[in-house]
């Protein structure tokens, strides 16, 4: 990765976080929890720019302008809201699960090859 790309990425991230700081306090709290959740279980693409996270900020900004509480926007189960956002995305958990399955298949093949 080129230095210019890194610098540009940092600028984008700072601008993104400035938008988050402009949200009402309750929205900021929920956004930070969503961010933590997605960084732990989220899609692989999440680290490529701020697309999904920017979309959440767009949604939150709109909800705030309409005078809605943050839980009116996300629903009371914020984790379910996150899961719905990433339901069609490949996650790090999926990648890990695939690697475990692959290792088990390799090990089982070795065992069956030895018994022949």
N, C-alpha and C positions, 0 to 999 in steps of 0.2 A: 504494500500500500504506500502510495506516495505521501510525502509530508503535506502537500497541498490538500489532498483528500482528507487527511486527518484534521487539519486546521478547519477546513470547510465543515466537516462533520461536527466539530466542537462548536462552531458558530451556530449551526443549525440547532444543536442540542440546547445551547444557551438561550436562543430565541424561543425554542419550544418551552423551556422551563420558565421563561419570563411570562409566557402566556398562562402557564399553570398558576404562577404567583398572582396573576390578575384575576383569578377566579375567587368567588366567595370562599370563606374558610371551610365550610362543610364540603364543598366541592374539592378543595385542595386535599383535605384529609382522605376522602374516598379515592381521588386520583392516585395519591401516593400508595394507598393499599392495593389498588388495581395494578399499578406499576410493579410493585413488589411481587404480586401474584404472577403476573405475566413474565417477569424476569425469571421466576423459579420454574414455572411449568409451561410457559408460553411457547409460541411458535418460533421456529428457527429464523423466520424472516424478521422477527421483531428487532433483531440487532442490526438489520440493514436499513438504516435511516429511522425516521420516526413516524412512518405511515400510519400504523394502527394507533399509536399513542396520540398522534395529531388528530386523528379522527375522533378519538375519545374527547380530546380537548374541544374540538369543534362542537360535539354533541353537548358537552358541559356548558360551553359558552352560550349556546342556544337555549338550553334549559334555564340558565341563570337569567338571561334576558327575559324569558317568559315568566320569571318569578317562581319557577318550580323548585322544590327541594331536590337535593341530589338523589335521594332515594326514590323520588317520583320518576326520575330519569332512568336509574339503573334497576329499580326494583329493590326489595328488601334483601334479597340474596345476591350480594355483589359477586361472590365467586361463581354463581350460576350465570350471571351477566357476562363475566369474563369467559367462562367456558363456551357460552353461546357465540361469542365473538371469534373464538379460535377453533370452533368445531370442525371446520374443513381444512385446517392448517396442520402441517406436519410439525410435531413438537419434539423437543429434546427427549422427552419420555418415550415417544415413538421410536426414535433412533436407538435409544438404549435398549428398548424391548426387542427391536430387530437384531441388534448385535448379540443379545443374550440367546435369542432363538437360533441364530447362526452358529454360535459356539456350541450349543447343545446338539444341533444337527451334526456338526463336525465330530464331536465326542462320540455320539451314538454311531456314526458311520465307522469310526475307528474300532469300536467295540464289536460291531457286526462283522467287520472285515477280519478281525482276529478269530472269530468263532467259525469262520468258513473254512 
